[in-house]
Structure formats: C-alpha cells, structure tokens
C-alpha cells in the first residue's frame, strides 16, 4: 500500500509561562544569534522533556520530539497517551493550525480536520446557514455542500430546527449538526480529535459507524485521538502511544492499548503492618488486600479469583458496608457489588475481614482494576483512594489453536451440547 | 515503488520561502469568503430596531458635528463648497478606510478561537471584511449622492462642476481597500505577540484622519513643508481626486495617485508576506 502521510522528525517547542517583557529579551537574543551571527536558535538546545507533573528548570519544553512515522493509505490510526503527551499538538501540526519547530510532514491528498465540532458556528445564523459556513471552513465548496445538504440534515437528526438560529439549539444538537457536516467531508485524510465523547449514546453509535464506513468502505486514512479505549479499539487498526512527546510504541492497536494500560502496573498484594500510615482515612484503614488464584499459581480464566480484604474500622455503631467495583481496562464497570457488614447499626471498632471468590470461567483475560468503597448509613466514608490493578493471564487453554486474546468481558463455560448427523 | 514516486500534495514545514503566498489556495476558498461576507452583513444588525438605518444616521450626525465645530466655530474653508457636501464626501471615503483598517487589524486576536481549531487561508478573513464593508460604503455613498442631487438640482443648480474624473471612483475604492488591508494585516501580525500596538492603533488612526484632507481642503495648506508631509500620506491623493471629480474642487494629480497606488502595492506585498509568516505560528503566542 502507498504511504499516505509521512512524519519526518517532527518536533515542537513551547515556551512556558507568560508572554511579557522577558519574551522580548529572548526574541532579541534569538534574532541576534540567528539572523546576525547566523547560528542556530539558542533556545532550541535547552528545551526539556515535557513532563507535566515535574517542575523543570527551562522555560522551554518539547511538546513533541523527533516524531517519525508513516501512515499507510486507508489505515485508521489511533493516537493514545496521557494528557499532555502531545497528541493534540501532533494533530494540530498535521491540520496546519500551527507549524512544527523542526521537521517535515508530507501527505497525499486533502487533509480535513475535525478538531472540534461546531467550529465557526455563528449563534445568530440558522442551522442551514451554519452548515454552509461550517462546510466551507472545513474546505468544501458551495456545490459540494448543496449536494450533500439533505444527507447532512438527515444524519444530524435536526430537520425540525434547520431554519432556526443555532443559539436556540441544545448543546447536543449543535454537536450533532457539527459532526454531521464534518462526517460528510471528502478528504483523503481525516484528522479526528476527541469528538465522539459528546452526544448521546444513539448518536455516538451513529458517529462511530460513520467513521468506520469512511475508513473501510471509502478507503480513506483516518487519524484518531481519544481517551476512550473502547472506541479506539473498535475503530483503529494501528496504534501510536505517545509519552512526553516521544513515540513510545507503535504497532497493532490491541498491543499498543495493552502497553498503555499496562502502564498501570499490577499492584502487589499488600499488607500494611503499620496501621497508622496504611491507606485510608480516620474512619477506615486498609490493612491487607490481596487478589490471588483459587487454584494454581497464576490468575487465568480457569483459576478463579479470590479477593481478600482486611481493614480497620474506627467508628462503632454504624451501618457499615463494603462495596467492590470491578472495571475493565476500557473503564467499563463489570460489577459494583458489596455487602452490608453491620445491618443493625452495631459495627465495632477493630478489624474486619471480607473475602469472596469470583468463580473460574467468569472473567475473560485482560487487565482489570478493582476499587473498594466503604459506606456508612448509605453515605460513602472512604472511596476512590484505594484501587488495585490485576491481570488475568491468557493461558490459551480451551480455545482450540487460537493463541490470541478473545474479545469480550466475560468468558463463561457453558455446557454447549453439539450433535452431528450427515442428513436431517 | 511506483506509488512512492507519486507527488506529495501537502508538505508541512516549519517555515516557507519568504514570498511563497498561496494565492491559488485563497481562490479555492472563495466560497468561504463569500459566506463570511454574507455572515458579516446579516449578523451585524440582528436584534437592532433601526438596522441598516444606522449606516445613515452615523454619517449624518458626524456631518452635523463637523458643520458646527469645524465649519461654524473654527471656520475652516471648504473651497467654497456647501459644507454638508464637502464633509460628506470626505467622511464616506474616510469611514470606509477606517472601518476596514480597524476591523482587519484585529484579525488574529478576534479569530483566535476558530483559527486554533481548523486551517483555512487566514487571509480570507481580512479580505472578507474589506468586501463586506463595501455595503456600508455603498449606502453612505448613496446618502452622499442624494445630498448631492438636492444641491445640484434645487439649491445651487448647475454650480457643482462634476467632471469625467469621477469615473476613477472604483479605482479609488480599490486603492482605499488595498491600503486598509495592507495596514490592517500588518498591524494584526504585529499584535499577536505584543499587544502594545493595539493601544497605539486607536490613537494613530485618529491622528491620521487629521493628516488627511477630510475636514479641510488641501488647498488651505500653504506651508511648503507641511504640504510635502501631507502628500506623503497615500490617502491624500485619493481623497482629493474624489472631491475633484465629484465636486469640481480639489487638487487632482496623477503623480499623487500613482504614488498612492505604488504605496498600496508595496504595502500589500510586505503585509501579506509578514502575515503569512505570522499565521503559521501565531497560535502559540496569541
């Protein structure tokens, strides 16, 4: 297949802090060294890696550093990474909103960007006028829009409001209209940033379906940024994981997503000897939490999972309850279930132990997070502070010769009865 | 390898060559330009009662004020022309220039939101501003022509010596637009990083009006040095040419017009080149 886009050593530097008098001094120095003395930009050599959480010495950071990759024609590439990893900067450079500091991008075909839907909507103009406006901003001409008008209106589901100023629209309708216009663009390369996060469930489904058609049916190249791993997995073939402006991994989408999520390391089973500094608060301290296989040494589909919690309760005479919430790597809640430990309001000060088993052949392979919530009289007294990551291994049993991870959250073992006869 | 040799259609680089202005791209986006023009015009008077009547009320008030202050109190000559006609002719042209300049000078700051999200040739925005301001100019010119007709037919019949030079009007308007566009984009490019210029602009434009023969005829300037300074102002020739063609008074000079035209071309070239450079990275500094 032909290469649709080629990123060549793309870097982007940003100056932090305020634009003020110091900027003029830097500008003058830059002008002096570059234009008068003909040397390189003095500030490019001192840029630091862009790590949002640590304080750096330099005012200049590399939002992107030496990004180098190619995108095949017709490929759907998901770009993932933490906030501030450089995803949006990369898309902004590709859609020509801002220029790279160094490097070159070469592309074949028109690049259409869908950075934020509804861009350029004027509140006083009607839906129809805004479709034209928005379409033209995205690079369509009038005939093109007129030809697709019915389709766009239909896709947006806003027929009734089409001749009403968009200031009377609900925010959801605005998004629908905006996406409808953008989805009917015809660029060979489509750049999409986090647009599916808005809109109701029905519309999201429609939007994902449309994006899939665009890439599969029409053979266009799509670059897609999202934090929603489920939609990334559903749409993309190739994944790029950005970390502090560098490419950390590039490859098949599933592997890249696993690497990204795997970044949350499996927690070790933990015992906190010193209860005073154990996780928790004044009311609850967690002394011990473990996740272990019921049978064997590793957690896999067939082993079953035993969850064991020991905690110290400091408040007597309340209705104490514990809830466990299990989420998949895509943040889908598998269950949120628990037990009231003292239904009669007679909790004691001291240590409680809570144990339960998730039977074998229940959960599929993959990464999971379990969170513990403590409640008192239907109010939470400790929540969100304690979470535990674990992994269910794929031991490849019971799935024939297939060595891949199979899809799905559950992997139950039903008594499937088979019968065969040559003729009925 | 055959496909590899296919030509790249888009190349994104840190900096382009100095004079590489993609005029073809601007032409490709002409539909967007016309939509911007339409939007500017239709949304301007949404939720106002008088609507486009404001275009007539504003210059009328200004003319009355000028008649009182400059004509009545300061007694500045109008070359023997009726005051309303004289002031109105100057105001029409000046107002158009003024509107275009102030509007285009905030191109980057006013559109930062949309520029930050999607790419289209940024020049479309100032160009559409200059075009949509033509409507206002046309209405005010209409007002001027109405007043002109009243004087020419009833009040002082046949005493206004309109001549063939009036046909230069379209060219004069193009020159005004070009100058305003050039100055405007230059200003907006300079203000993305350092906002000091915006504070200066207001003052600068007001001073400029007094340096342009709007409220006085060029003929009243007898001081040779002052005259030289006046003729350096590219607007002088344009305003005088219009007054000469329309009202038969004023100082028409091909040299001055040629100077204004050359000035406009040079300004536009410099303006577009700088604008083009700034537009690539302005999102990082705005």
Interface residues (C-beta under 8 A of the other chain):
Chain A: X1 X2 X3 X6 X14 X15 X19 X23 X24 X27 X92 X93 X94 X95 X96 X97 X98 X99 X100 X101 X102 X103 X104 X105 X106 X107 X108 X109 X110 X111 X113 X115 X116 X119 X120 X122 X124 X125 X129 X132 X133 X136 X137 X138 X139 X140 X141 X142
Chain B: X3 X4 X6 X7 X8 X9 X10 X11 X12 X13 X14 X15 X28 X29 X31 X32 X35 X39 X42 X43 X46 X114 X115 X116 X117 X118 X119 X120 X193 X194 X280 X281 X283 X284 X285
